[in-house]
Amino acid sequence: MNDKVRKSNQLNFRLPREDILLLEKQRATLKMTQVKFISHIINNGINEIIEVSSPKLREDIVTIEKVFSQIGNNVNQIAAALNSGKQPSQDVLDVLSKLDKNMGVLMNRLENLKKEKITTKGDI
């Protein structure tokens, strides 16, 4: 007897034609393989799938991620210095003022992004 554990197993089941067509439409819209699509549904649920199709929206998301990363780094450096009893290398009020300004810019960009078209379950 083979004691080897399989990494994947085959699953066979029957669905009504209408369900198969809907499944295929959803999968094709999201440009996922059938295996990845079904696995994602099992692990995350269908409501967790969001497709970002707008190039501008994708660029804005990358920009926002970079700004949040910079904000996080600044806050971590200040916290590390204060926790170790040292004087932060940056002016805390200046950094916090810049963070506040960046948060305002980010909030405006996020408000604009809400107007972009994203595909969710209800649209598929």
MOPAC internal coordinates of N, CA, C and O (Angstrom, degrees):
PM7 1SCF
backbone

  N    0.0000 0     0.00 0     0.00 0    0    0    0
  C    1.4417 1     0.00 0     0.00 0    1    0    0
  C    1.5339 1   108.96 1     0.00 0    2    1    0
  O    1.2310 1   121.06 1   -40.62 1    3    2    1
  N    1.3161 1   115.58 1   139.38 1    3    2    1
  C    1.4523 1   121.32 1  -177.83 1    5    3    2
  C    1.5287 1   109.82 1   -88.35 1    6    5    3
  O    1.2310 1   120.19 1   -59.86 1    7    6    5
  N    1.3498 1   117.23 1   120.14 1    7    6    5
  C    1.4665 1   121.66 1  -178.78 1    9    7    6
  C    1.5293 1   112.09 1   -92.35 1   10    9    7
  O    1.2310 1   120.28 1  -173.22 1   11   10    9
  N    1.3166 1   117.08 1     6.78 1   11   10    9
  C    1.4539 1   121.32 1  -178.15 1   13   11   10
  C    1.5406 1   109.69 1   -67.97 1   14   13   11
  O    1.2310 1   120.93 1   -47.44 1   15   14   13
  N    1.3407 1   115.82 1   132.56 1   15   14   13
  C    1.4570 1   121.11 1   179.14 1   17   15   14
  C    1.5263 1   108.29 1   -91.17 1   18   17   15
  O    1.2310 1   120.73 1   -50.76 1   19   18   17
  N    1.3323 1   116.21 1   129.24 1   19   18   17
  C    1.4655 1   120.81 1  -179.71 1   21   19   18
  C    1.5259 1   110.74 1   -78.92 1   22   21   19
  O    1.2310 1   121.15 1   -37.31 1   23   22   21
  N    1.3144 1   115.40 1   142.69 1   23   22   21
  C    1.4627 1   120.13 1   176.45 1   25   23   22
  C    1.5188 1   111.28 1   -77.12 1   26   25   23
  O    1.2310 1   120.69 1   151.66 1   27   26   25
  N    1.3029 1   116.28 1   -28.34 1   27   26   25
  C    1.4626 1   120.05 1   178.37 1   29   27   26
  C    1.5235 1   109.19 1  -143.76 1   30   29   27
  O    1.2310 1   121.69 1   -23.65 1   31   30   29
  N    1.2929 1   114.37 1   156.35 1   31   30   29
  C    1.4587 1   121.10 1   178.81 1   33   31   30
  C    1.5179 1   108.79 1  -131.06 1   34   33   31
  O    1.2310 1   121.43 1   -24.85 1   35   34   33
  N    1.3141 1   114.87 1   155.15 1   35   34   33
  C    1.4513 1   120.19 1   179.84 1   37   35   34
  C    1.5205 1   109.46 1   -88.67 1   38   37   35
  O    1.2310 1   121.25 1   -40.09 1   39   38   37
  N    1.3301 1   115.21 1   139.91 1   39   38   37
  C    1.4499 1   121.86 1   179.08 1   41   39   38
  C    1.5235 1   107.81 1  -124.32 1   42   41   39
  O    1.2310 1   120.54 1   -54.97 1   43   42   41
  N    1.3177 1   116.58 1   125.03 1   43   42   41
  C    1.4576 1   121.07 1   178.93 1   45   43   42
  C    1.5253 1   109.53 1  -118.86 1   46   45   43
  O    1.2310 1   120.70 1   -46.82 1   47   46   45
  N    1.3260 1   116.26 1   133.18 1   47   46   45
  C    1.4588 1   120.04 1   176.13 1   49   47   46
  C    1.5235 1   109.05 1  -155.33 1   50   49   47
  O    1.2310 1   121.15 1   -16.78 1   51   50   49
  N    1.3172 1   115.41 1   163.22 1   51   50   49
  C    1.4642 1   121.69 1  -179.66 1   53   51   50
  C    1.5245 1   109.37 1  -108.78 1   54   53   51
  O    1.2310 1   121.62 1   -39.07 1   55   54   53
  N    1.3280 1   114.51 1   140.93 1   55   54   53
  C    1.4542 1   121.53 1   176.65 1   57   55   54
  C    1.5226 1   108.82 1  -132.25 1   58   57   55
  O    1.2310 1   120.32 1   -26.21 1   59   58   57
  N    1.3275 1   117.00 1   153.79 1   59   58   57
  C    1.4692 1   118.32 1   173.16 1   61   59   58
  C    1.5293 1   110.09 1   -61.40 1   62   61   59
  O    1.2310 1   120.45 1   -29.28 1   63   62   61
  N    1.3030 1   116.75 1   150.72 1   63   62   61
  C    1.4675 1   121.86 1  -177.63 1   65   63   62
  C    1.5344 1   111.23 1   -54.47 1   66   65   63
  O    1.2310 1   120.04 1   138.75 1   67   66   65
  N    1.3210 1   117.53 1   -41.25 1   67   66   65
  C    1.4676 1   121.31 1  -179.06 1   69   67   66
  C    1.5271 1   111.13 1   -60.45 1   70   69   67
  O    1.2310 1   120.20 1   139.67 1   71   70   69
  N    1.3336 1   117.22 1   -40.33 1   71   70   69
  C    1.4670 1   121.01 1   178.92 1   73   71   70
  C    1.5217 1   111.42 1   -67.03 1   74   73   71
  O    1.2310 1   120.70 1   140.42 1   75   74   73
  N    1.3143 1   116.26 1   -39.58 1   75   74   73
  C    1.4678 1   120.55 1   178.96 1   77   75   74
  C    1.5328 1   109.80 1   -64.91 1   78   77   75
  O    1.2310 1   120.23 1   137.79 1   79   78   77
  N    1.3241 1   117.17 1   -42.21 1   79   78   77
  C    1.4672 1   120.61 1   179.17 1   81   79   78
  C    1.5336 1   110.64 1   -64.41 1   82   81   79
  O    1.2310 1   120.10 1   139.00 1   83   82   81
  N    1.3243 1   117.42 1   -41.00 1   83   82   81
  C    1.4635 1   121.38 1   178.13 1   85   83   82
  C    1.5336 1   110.69 1   -65.00 1   86   85   83
  O    1.2310 1   120.95 1   135.30 1   87   86   85
  N    1.3245 1   115.79 1   -44.70 1   87   86   85
  C    1.4669 1   120.81 1   178.06 1   89   87   86
  C    1.5274 1   110.33 1   -58.79 1   90   89   87
  O    1.2310 1   120.46 1   135.41 1   91   90   89
  N    1.3233 1   116.73 1   -44.59 1   91   90   89
  C    1.4601 1   120.94 1  -179.03 1   93   91   90
  C    1.5259 1   111.11 1   -66.94 1   94   93   91
  O    1.2310 1   119.94 1   141.59 1   95   94   93
  N    1.3144 1   117.73 1   -38.41 1   95   94   93
  C    1.4659 1   121.28 1   178.04 1   97   95   94
  C    1.5278 1   110.67 1   -63.35 1   98   97   95
  O    1.2310 1   120.43 1   134.47 1   99   98   97
  N    1.3300 1   116.79 1   -45.53 1   99   98   97
  C    1.4573 1   121.05 1   179.07 1  101   99   98
  C    1.5145 1   111.00 1   -63.22 1  102  101   99
  O    1.2310 1   120.66 1   135.25 1  103  102  101
  N    1.3138 1   116.34 1   -44.75 1  103  102  101
  C    1.4627 1   121.04 1  -179.50 1  105  103  102
  C    1.5188 1   111.01 1   -62.73 1  106  105  103
  O    1.2310 1   120.25 1   136.24 1  107  106  105
  N    1.3363 1   117.12 1   -43.76 1  107  106  105
  C    1.4629 1   121.30 1  -178.66 1  109  107  106
  C    1.5315 1   110.91 1   -67.34 1  110  109  107
  O    1.2310 1   120.37 1   141.77 1  111  110  109
  N    1.3203 1   116.89 1   -38.23 1  111  110  109
  C    1.4633 1   120.64 1   178.71 1  113  111  110
  C    1.5127 1   110.72 1   -60.24 1  114  113  111
  O    1.2310 1   120.46 1   141.01 1  115  114  113
  N    1.3184 1   116.72 1   -38.99 1  115  114  113
  C    1.4643 1   121.65 1  -178.43 1  117  115  114
  C    1.5253 1   113.14 1   -89.12 1  118  117  115
  O    1.2310 1   120.46 1   179.29 1  119  118  117
  N    1.3170 1   116.73 1    -0.71 1  119  118  117
  C    1.4640 1   122.78 1   177.79 1  121  119  118
  C    1.5300 1   112.18 1    53.59 1  122  121  119
  O    1.2310 1   121.10 1  -134.77 1  123  122  121
  N    1.3242 1   115.50 1    45.23 1  123  122  121
  C    1.4705 1   121.53 1   177.44 1  125  123  122
  C    1.5241 1   108.20 1  -112.33 1  126  125  123
  O    1.2310 1   121.14 1   -26.32 1  127  126  125
  N    1.3191 1   115.43 1   153.68 1  127  126  125
  C    1.4536 1   118.15 1   170.81 1  129  127  126
  C    1.5242 1   107.89 1   -69.41 1  130  129  127
  O    1.2310 1   120.79 1   -18.88 1  131  130  129
  N    1.3081 1   116.10 1   161.12 1  131  130  129
  C    1.4598 1   119.70 1  -179.97 1  133  131  130
  C    1.5302 1   111.45 1   -60.69 1  134  133  131
  O    1.2310 1   120.39 1   138.80 1  135  134  133
  N    1.3135 1   116.86 1   -41.20 1  135  134  133
  C    1.4617 1   120.88 1   179.98 1  137  135  134
  C    1.5240 1   110.74 1   -64.26 1  138  137  135
  O    1.2310 1   120.06 1   132.96 1  139  138  137
  N    1.3366 1   117.49 1   -47.04 1  139  138  137
  C    1.4646 1   120.27 1   179.83 1  141  139  138
  C    1.5225 1   111.43 1   -63.89 1  142  141  139
  O    1.2310 1   120.31 1   139.95 1  143  142  141
  N    1.3327 1   117.02 1   -40.05 1  143  142  141
  C    1.4528 1   120.94 1  -179.38 1  145  143  142
  C    1.5292 1   111.28 1   -63.48 1  146  145  143
  O    1.2310 1   120.12 1   130.94 1  147  146  145
  N    1.3123 1   117.37 1   -49.06 1  147  146  145
  C    1.4680 1   121.00 1  -179.79 1  149  147  146
  C    1.5228 1   110.64 1   -66.29 1  150  149  147
  O    1.2310 1   120.08 1   140.08 1  151  150  149
  N    1.3157 1   117.45 1   -39.92 1  151  150  149
  C    1.4626 1   120.71 1   177.21 1  153  151  150
  C    1.5263 1   111.03 1   -62.06 1  154  153  151
  O    1.2310 1   120.58 1   138.28 1  155  154  153
  N    1.3221 1   116.49 1   -41.72 1  155  154  153
  C    1.4631 1   120.08 1   178.65 1  157  155  154
  C    1.5292 1   110.74 1   -63.12 1  158  157  155
  O    1.2310 1   120.24 1   136.50 1  159  158  157
  N    1.3071 1   117.15 1   -43.50 1  159  158  157
  C    1.4711 1   121.04 1   178.45 1  161  159  158
  C    1.5261 1   109.95 1   -60.37 1  162  161  159
  O    1.2310 1   120.17 1   135.52 1  163  162  161
  N    1.3017 1   117.27 1   -44.48 1  163  162  161
  C    1.4675 1   121.47 1  -178.89 1  165  163  162
  C    1.5264 1   110.49 1   -63.24 1  166  165  163
  O    1.2310 1   120.36 1   136.33 1  167  166  165
  N    1.3225 1   116.92 1   -43.67 1  167  166  165
  C    1.4681 1   120.89 1  -175.03 1  169  167  166
  C    1.5228 1   114.47 1   -83.33 1  170  169  167
  O    1.2310 1   119.86 1   151.80 1  171  170  169
  N    1.3345 1   117.86 1   -28.20 1  171  170  169
  C    1.4579 1   120.42 1  -172.45 1  173  171  170
  C    1.5264 1   114.81 1  -125.17 1  174  173  171
  O    1.2310 1   120.35 1   162.39 1  175  174  173
  N    1.3035 1   116.93 1   -17.61 1  175  174  173
  C    1.4591 1   119.64 1  -174.71 1  177  175  174
  C    1.5146 1   110.07 1    86.62 1  178  177  175
  O    1.2310 1   120.47 1   -25.28 1  179  178  177
  N    1.2886 1   116.70 1   154.72 1  179  178  177
  C    1.4691 1   121.54 1  -176.59 1  181  179  178
  C    1.5223 1   112.05 1   -68.81 1  182  181  179
  O    1.2310 1   119.47 1   151.08 1  183  182  181
  N    1.3147 1   118.61 1   -28.92 1  183  182  181
  C    1.4594 1   120.43 1  -177.16 1  185  183  182
  C    1.5217 1   113.02 1   -71.44 1  186  185  183
  O    1.2310 1   119.81 1   169.58 1  187  186  185
  N    1.3243 1   117.96 1   -10.42 1  187  186  185
  C    1.4631 1   121.21 1  -178.21 1  189  187  186
  C    1.5236 1   112.45 1   -89.13 1  190  189  187
  O    1.2310 1   119.54 1   179.10 1  191  190  189
  N    1.3122 1   118.49 1    -0.90 1  191  190  189
  C    1.4635 1   121.34 1  -176.96 1  193  191  190
  C    1.5140 1   109.03 1   -91.26 1  194  193  191
  O    1.2310 1   120.76 1   -58.85 1  195  194  193
  N    1.3233 1   116.15 1   121.15 1  195  194  193
  C    1.4579 1   121.51 1   176.59 1  197  195  194
  C    1.5188 1   107.36 1  -132.44 1  198  197  195
  O    1.2310 1   120.55 1   -51.33 1  199  198  197
  N    1.3056 1   116.54 1   128.67 1  199  198  197
  C    1.4544 1   120.97 1   176.96 1  201  199  198
  C    1.5172 1   108.62 1  -105.34 1  202  201  199
  O    1.2310 1   120.51 1   -52.29 1  203  202  201
  N    1.3028 1   116.64 1   127.71 1  203  202  201
  C    1.4497 1   121.58 1   175.89 1  205  203  202
  C    1.5182 1   106.59 1  -102.30 1  206  205  203
  O    1.2310 1   120.54 1   -72.15 1  207  206  205
  N    1.3267 1   116.57 1   107.85 1  207  206  205
  C    1.4579 1   120.05 1  -174.49 1  209  207  206
  C    1.5212 1   113.41 1  -102.98 1  210  209  207
  O    1.2310 1   119.76 1   163.91 1  211  210  209
  N    1.3154 1   118.06 1   -16.09 1  211  210  209
  C    1.4546 1   121.46 1  -178.31 1  213  211  210
  C    1.5315 1   110.49 1   -80.76 1  214  213  211
  O    1.2310 1   119.92 1   -56.30 1  215  214  213
  N    1.3404 1   117.77 1   123.70 1  215  214  213
  C    1.4712 1   119.74 1   177.84 1  217  215  214
  C    1.5303 1   111.82 1   -59.68 1  218  217  215
  O    1.2310 1   119.62 1   141.09 1  219  218  217
  N    1.3214 1   118.33 1   -38.91 1  219  218  217
  C    1.4685 1   121.92 1   178.55 1  221  219  218
  C    1.5216 1   110.05 1   -61.91 1  222  221  219
  O    1.2310 1   120.52 1   136.84 1  223  222  221
  N    1.3197 1   116.62 1   -43.16 1  223  222  221
  C    1.4582 1   121.20 1   179.19 1  225  223  222
  C    1.5267 1   110.36 1   -63.39 1  226  225  223
  O    1.2310 1   120.11 1   138.15 1  227  226  225
  N    1.3168 1   117.39 1   -41.85 1  227  226  225
  C    1.4632 1   120.70 1   178.31 1  229  227  226
  C    1.5321 1   111.07 1   -61.98 1  230  229  227
  O    1.2310 1   120.63 1   136.57 1  231  230  229
  N    1.3330 1   116.40 1   -43.43 1  231  230  229
  C    1.4733 1   120.28 1   178.24 1  233  231  230
  C    1.5267 1   110.80 1   -62.58 1  234  233  231
  O    1.2310 1   120.61 1   137.01 1  235  234  233
  N    1.3319 1   116.45 1   -42.99 1  235  234  233
  C    1.4646 1   119.98 1  -179.89 1  237  235  234
  C    1.5212 1   111.34 1   -63.37 1  238  237  235
  O    1.2310 1   120.32 1   141.64 1  239  238  237
  N    1.3201 1   117.00 1   -38.36 1  239  238  237
  C    1.4640 1   120.82 1   178.95 1  241  239  238
  C    1.5254 1   109.94 1   -63.21 1  242  241  239
  O    1.2310 1   120.05 1   136.93 1  243  242  241
  N    1.3253 1   117.51 1   -43.07 1  243  242  241
  C    1.4695 1   121.43 1   178.20 1  245  243  242
  C    1.5240 1   110.21 1   -62.36 1  246  245  243
  O    1.2310 1   120.24 1   136.23 1  247  246  245
  N    1.3270 1   117.14 1   -43.77 1  247  246  245
  C    1.4744 1   121.34 1   179.03 1  249  247  246
  C    1.5244 1   110.54 1   -61.67 1  250  249  247
  O    1.2310 1   120.44 1   134.07 1  251  250  249
  N    1.3133 1   116.75 1   -45.93 1  251  250  249
  C    1.4656 1   121.27 1  -179.13 1  253  251  250
  C    1.5296 1   110.57 1   -62.69 1  254  253  251
  O    1.2310 1   120.23 1   138.49 1  255  254  253
  N    1.3202 1   117.16 1   -41.51 1  255  254  253
  C    1.4702 1   120.23 1   177.99 1  257  255  254
  C    1.5311 1   110.86 1   -61.02 1  258  257  255
  O    1.2310 1   120.03 1   138.91 1  259  258  257
  N    1.3287 1   117.54 1   -41.09 1  259  258  257
  C    1.4673 1   121.04 1   179.44 1  261  259  258
  C    1.5281 1   110.86 1   -64.40 1  262  261  259
  O    1.2310 1   120.57 1   136.21 1  263  262  261
  N    1.3376 1   116.51 1   -43.79 1  263  262  261
  C    1.4681 1   120.29 1  -179.13 1  265  263  262
  C    1.5186 1   110.03 1   -64.71 1  266  265  263
  O    1.2310 1   120.18 1   136.28 1  267  266  265
  N    1.3338 1   117.26 1   -43.72 1  267  266  265
  C    1.4616 1   119.63 1   177.79 1  269  267  266
  C    1.5228 1   111.44 1   -61.78 1  270  269  267
  O    1.2310 1   120.44 1   142.74 1  271  270  269
  N    1.3237 1   116.77 1   -37.26 1  271  270  269
  C    1.4602 1   120.28 1   178.22 1  273  271  270
  C    1.5258 1   110.32 1   -63.94 1  274  273  271
  O    1.2310 1   120.00 1   136.55 1  275  274  273
  N    1.3376 1   117.60 1   -43.45 1  275  274  273
  C    1.4567 1   121.33 1   178.35 1  277  275  274
  C    1.5252 1   111.06 1   -63.41 1  278  277  275
  O    1.2310 1   120.62 1   138.01 1  279  278  277
  N    1.3285 1   116.42 1   -41.99 1  279  278  277
  C    1.4633 1   120.87 1   178.44 1  281  279  278
  C    1.5282 1   109.61 1   -61.08 1  282  281  279
  O    1.2310 1   120.63 1   133.60 1  283  282  281
  N    1.3191 1   116.40 1   -46.40 1  283  282  281
  C    1.4635 1   120.74 1   179.56 1  285  283  282
  C    1.5186 1   112.00 1   -60.37 1  286  285  283
  O    1.2310 1   120.51 1   137.96 1  287  286  285
  N    1.3300 1   116.64 1   -42.04 1  287  286  285
  C    1.4645 1   120.33 1   178.54 1  289  287  286
  C    1.5221 1   111.66 1   -62.11 1  290  289  287
  O    1.2310 1   120.44 1   135.61 1  291  290  289
  N    1.3343 1   116.76 1   -44.39 1  291  290  289
  C    1.4660 1   120.39 1   179.75 1  293  291  290
  C    1.5258 1   111.04 1   -62.11 1  294  293  291
  O    1.2310 1   120.56 1   133.71 1  295  294  293
  N    1.3096 1   116.54 1   -46.29 1  295  294  293
  C    1.4690 1   120.52 1  -179.32 1  297  295  294
  C    1.5310 1   110.33 1   -63.62 1  298  297  295
  O    1.2310 1   120.08 1   139.09 1  299  298  297
  N    1.3203 1   117.45 1   -40.91 1  299  298  297
  C    1.4736 1   120.93 1   178.87 1  301  299  298
  C    1.5290 1   111.53 1   -63.83 1  302  301  299
  O    1.2310 1   119.98 1   139.43 1  303  302  301
  N    1.3220 1   117.65 1   -40.57 1  303  302  301
  C    1.4618 1   120.59 1   178.99 1  305  303  302
  C    1.5272 1   111.20 1   -64.72 1  306  305  303
  O    1.2310 1   120.81 1   137.83 1  307  306  305
  N    1.3164 1   116.06 1   -42.17 1  307  306  305
  C    1.4709 1   119.86 1   178.30 1  309  307  306
  C    1.5237 1   110.00 1   -65.07 1  310  309  307
  O    1.2310 1   120.27 1   134.23 1  311  310  309
  N    1.3244 1   117.08 1   -45.77 1  311  310  309
  C    1.4669 1   120.76 1  -179.05 1  313  311  310
  C    1.5252 1   111.07 1   -62.81 1  314  313  311
  O    1.2310 1   120.20 1   138.23 1  315  314  313
  N    1.3296 1   117.23 1   -41.77 1  315  314  313
  C    1.4642 1   120.52 1   179.91 1  317  315  314
  C    1.5235 1   110.87 1   -62.26 1  318  317  315
  O    1.2310 1   120.64 1   136.89 1  319  318  317
  N    1.3276 1   116.37 1   -43.11 1  319  318  317
  C    1.4645 1   119.79 1   179.69 1  321  319  318
  C    1.5255 1   110.73 1   -65.01 1  322  321  319
  O    1.2310 1   120.24 1   134.00 1  323  322  321
  N    1.3220 1   117.16 1   -46.00 1  323  322  321
  C    1.4637 1   120.22 1  -179.45 1  325  323  322
  C    1.5270 1   111.97 1   -65.21 1  326  325  323
  O    1.2310 1   120.35 1   141.18 1  327  326  325
  N    1.3306 1   116.93 1   -38.82 1  327  326  325
  C    1.4678 1   120.58 1   179.66 1  329  327  326
  C    1.5185 1   112.73 1   -68.29 1  330  329  327
  O    1.2310 1   120.39 1   153.34 1  331  330  329
  N    1.3170 1   116.87 1   -26.66 1  331  330  329
  C    1.4695 1   119.47 1   179.42 1  333  331  330
  C    1.5270 1   111.68 1   -92.46 1  334  333  331
  O    1.2310 1   120.58 1  -176.21 1  335  334  333
  N    1.3288 1   116.50 1     3.79 1  335  334  333
  C    1.4585 1   120.60 1   178.30 1  337  335  334
  C    1.5177 1   113.75 1    79.41 1  338  337  335
  O    1.2310 1   120.38 1  -169.11 1  339  338  337
  N    1.3181 1   116.87 1    10.89 1  339  338  337
  C    1.4644 1   120.71 1   179.71 1  341  339  338
  C    1.5229 1   110.36 1   -94.94 1  342  341  339
  O    1.2310 1   121.55 1   -16.64 1  343  342  341
  N    1.2967 1   114.64 1   163.36 1  343  342  341
  C    1.4557 1   121.06 1   174.31 1  345  343  342
  C    1.5338 1   107.22 1   -82.13 1  346  345  343
  O    1.2310 1   119.30 1   -51.44 1  347  346  345
  N    1.3353 1   118.94 1   128.56 1  347  346  345
  C    1.4749 1   119.47 1   178.33 1  349  347  346
  C    1.5200 1   110.84 1   -59.09 1  350  349  347
  O    1.2310 1   120.99 1   -33.18 1  351  350  349
  N    1.3283 1   115.72 1   146.82 1  351  350  349
  C    1.4629 1   120.36 1  -178.50 1  353  351  350
  C    1.5309 1   111.42 1   -72.93 1  354  353  351
  O    1.2310 1   120.85 1   166.95 1  355  354  353
  N    1.3333 1   115.99 1   -13.05 1  355  354  353
  C    1.4568 1   119.92 1   179.39 1  357  355  354
  C    1.5247 1   109.12 1  -115.44 1  358  357  355
  O    1.2310 1   121.05 1   -22.98 1  359  358  357
  N    1.3128 1   115.60 1   157.02 1  359  358  357
  C    1.4600 1   120.34 1   174.75 1  361  359  358
  C    1.5328 1   107.07 1   -71.70 1  362  361  359
  O    1.2310 1   120.53 1   -64.90 1  363  362  361
  N    1.3239 1   116.59 1   115.10 1  363  362  361
  C    1.4604 1   121.95 1  -173.87 1  365  363  362
  C    1.5309 1   111.16 1   -59.59 1  366  365  363
  O    1.2310 1   120.37 1   134.36 1  367  366  365
  N    1.3226 1   116.90 1   -45.64 1  367  366  365
  C    1.4620 1   119.52 1  -179.20 1  369  367  366
  C    1.5245 1   111.37 1   -64.23 1  370  369  367
  O    1.2310 1   120.12 1   142.56 1  371  370  369
  N    1.3125 1   117.37 1   -37.44 1  371  370  369
  C    1.4590 1   121.15 1   178.15 1  373  371  370
  C    1.5270 1   110.48 1   -64.76 1  374  373  371
  O    1.2310 1   120.95 1   134.65 1  375  374  373
  N    1.3255 1   115.80 1   -45.35 1  375  374  373
  C    1.4703 1   120.44 1   179.79 1  377  375  374
  C    1.5281 1   110.10 1   -63.27 1  378  377  375
  O    1.2310 1   120.64 1   134.89 1  379  378  377
  N    1.3267 1   116.37 1   -45.11 1  379  378  377
  C    1.4658 1   119.51 1  -179.84 1  381  379  378
  C    1.5289 1   111.50 1   -64.31 1  382  381  379
  O    1.2310 1   120.41 1   144.27 1  383  382  381
  N    1.3149 1   116.82 1   -35.73 1  383  382  381
  C    1.4642 1   120.97 1   176.90 1  385  383  382
  C    1.5248 1   110.73 1   -64.17 1  386  385  383
  O    1.2310 1   120.91 1   136.26 1  387  386  385
  N    1.3400 1   115.87 1   -43.74 1  387  386  385
  C    1.4695 1   120.24 1   177.62 1  389  387  386
  C    1.5315 1   110.71 1   -65.26 1  390  389  387
  O    1.2310 1   120.38 1   140.49 1  391  390  389
  N    1.3261 1   116.88 1   -39.51 1  391  390  389
  C    1.4594 1   120.45 1   178.00 1  393  391  390
  C    1.5239 1   110.51 1   -61.73 1  394  393  391
  O    1.2310 1   120.82 1   136.48 1  395  394  393
  N    1.3262 1   116.03 1   -43.52 1  395  394  393
  C    1.4590 1   120.81 1   179.39 1  397  395  394
  C    1.5242 1   110.33 1   -61.16 1  398  397  395
  O    1.2310 1   120.64 1   136.64 1  399  398  397
  N    1.3460 1   116.38 1   -43.36 1  399  398  397
  C    1.4643 1   121.02 1   178.40 1  401  399  398
  C    1.5321 1   110.50 1   -62.11 1  402  401  399
  O    1.2310 1   120.54 1   134.20 1  403  402  401
  N    1.3352 1   116.56 1   -45.80 1  403  402  401
  C    1.4692 1   120.51 1   179.36 1  405  403  402
  C    1.5210 1   111.57 1   -62.80 1  406  405  403
  O    1.2310 1   120.60 1   141.92 1  407  406  405
  N    1.3253 1   116.45 1   -38.08 1  407  406  405
  C    1.4714 1   119.10 1   179.02 1  409  407  406
  C    1.5274 1   110.05 1   -63.65 1  410  409  407
  O    1.2310 1   120.18 1   142.11 1  411  410  409
  N    1.3434 1   117.26 1   -37.89 1  411  410  409
  C    1.4631 1   120.45 1   176.59 1  413  411  410
  C    1.5142 1   111.72 1   -62.65 1  414  413  411
  O    1.2310 1   120.93 1   135.82 1  415  414  413
  N    1.3357 1   115.83 1   -44.18 1  415  414  413
  C    1.4699 1   120.65 1   177.77 1  417  415  414
  C    1.5275 1   110.29 1   -61.74 1  418  417  415
  O    1.2310 1   120.72 1   134.63 1  419  418  417
  N    1.3456 1   116.24 1   -45.37 1  419  418  417
  C    1.4590 1   120.23 1   179.79 1  421  419  418
  C    1.5243 1   111.84 1   -62.19 1  422  421  419
  O    1.2310 1   120.67 1   137.85 1  423  422  421
  N    1.3105 1   116.32 1   -42.15 1  423  422  421
  C    1.4674 1   119.45 1   180.00 1  425  423  422
  C    1.5282 1   110.52 1   -62.49 1  426  425  423
  O    1.2310 1   120.09 1   140.57 1  427  426  425
  N    1.3261 1   117.43 1   -39.43 1  427  426  425
  C    1.4692 1   120.57 1   177.01 1  429  427  426
  C    1.5184 1   111.21 1   -64.30 1  430  429  427
  O    1.2310 1   120.76 1   137.26 1  431  430  429
  N    1.3275 1   116.14 1   -42.74 1  431  430  429
  C    1.4749 1   119.56 1   178.94 1  433  431  430
  C    1.5186 1   110.94 1   -64.69 1  434  433  431
  O    1.2310 1   120.51 1   138.71 1  435  434  433
  N    1.3294 1   116.62 1   -41.29 1  435  434  433
  C    1.4611 1   119.59 1   178.61 1  437  435  434
  C    1.5252 1   110.81 1   -63.84 1  438  437  435
  O    1.2310 1   120.46 1   142.28 1  439  438  437
  N    1.3050 1   116.73 1   -37.72 1  439  438  437
  C    1.4721 1   120.41 1   177.49 1  441  439  438
  C    1.5267 1   110.05 1   -61.92 1  442  441  439
  O    1.2310 1   120.70 1   138.91 1  443  442  441
  N    1.3386 1   116.26 1   -41.09 1  443  442  441
  C    1.4692 1   120.08 1   177.38 1  445  443  442
  C    1.5228 1   111.46 1   -67.58 1  446  445  443
  O    1.2310 1   120.36 1   144.52 1  447  446  445
  N    1.3372 1   116.92 1   -35.48 1  447  446  445
  C    1.4633 1   120.21 1  -179.82 1  449  447  446
  C    1.5168 1   111.67 1   -65.35 1  450  449  447
  O    1.2310 1   120.10 1   150.55 1  451  450  449
  N    1.3113 1   117.41 1   -29.45 1  451  450  449
  C    1.4620 1   120.35 1   179.68 1  453  451  450
  C    1.5191 1   111.48 1   -60.49 1  454  453  451
  O    1.2310 1   120.69 1   157.89 1  455  454  453
  N    1.3226 1   116.28 1   -22.11 1  455  454  453
  C    1.4550 1   120.77 1  -178.59 1  457  455  454
  C    1.5289 1   111.82 1   -83.72 1  458  457  455
  O    1.2310 1   120.43 1   168.32 1  459  458  457
  N    1.3372 1   116.79 1   -11.68 1  459  458  457
  C    1.4617 1   121.11 1   179.50 1  461  459  458
  C    1.5211 1   110.22 1   -74.60 1  462  461  459
  O    1.2310 1   120.69 1   -22.05 1  463  462  461
  N    1.3124 1   116.29 1   157.95 1  463  462  461
  C    1.4576 1   122.21 1   179.50 1  465  463  462
  C    1.5176 1   109.58 1   -86.52 1  466  465  463
  O    1.2310 1   120.26 1   -57.69 1  467  466  465
  N    1.3148 1   117.12 1   122.31 1  467  466  465
  C    1.4555 1   121.29 1   171.60 1  469  467  466
  C    1.5202 1   107.89 1  -124.19 1  470  469  467
  O    1.2310 1   120.85 1   -33.01 1  471  470  469
  N    1.2996 1   115.98 1   146.99 1  471  470  469
  C    1.4513 1   121.51 1  -178.64 1  473  471  470
  C    1.5117 1   109.08 1   -93.17 1  474  473  471
  O    1.2310 1   120.38 1   -56.23 1  475  474  473
  N    1.3062 1   116.89 1   123.77 1  475  474  473
  C    1.4593 1   121.65 1   174.52 1  477  475  474
  C    1.5176 1   108.47 1  -125.81 1  478  477  475
  O    1.2310 1   119.99 1     0.42 1  479  478  477
  N    1.2992 1   117.62 1  -179.58 1  479  478  477
  C    1.4635 1   122.54 1  -176.34 1  481  479  478
  C    1.5187 1   112.38 1   -50.25 1  482  481  479
  O    1.2310 1   120.19 1   136.82 1  483  482  481
  N    1.3233 1   117.24 1   -43.18 1  483  482  481
  C    1.4516 1   120.66 1  -177.14 1  485  483  482
  C    1.5078 1   113.40 1   -64.89 1  486  485  483
  O    1.2310 1   119.91 1   158.33 1  487  486  485
  N    1.3409 1   117.77 1   -21.67 1  487  486  485
  C    1.4541 1   121.56 1  -177.94 1  489  487  486
  C    1.5149 1   112.45 1   -91.62 1  490  489  487
  O    1.2310 1   120.04 1   165.41 1  491  490  489
  N    1.3053 1   117.53 1   -14.59 1  491  490  489
  C    1.4688 1   120.83 1  -173.81 1  493  491  490
  C    1.5099 1   110.10 1   -85.95 1  494  493  491
  O    1.2310 1   120.10 1   180.00 1  495  494  493

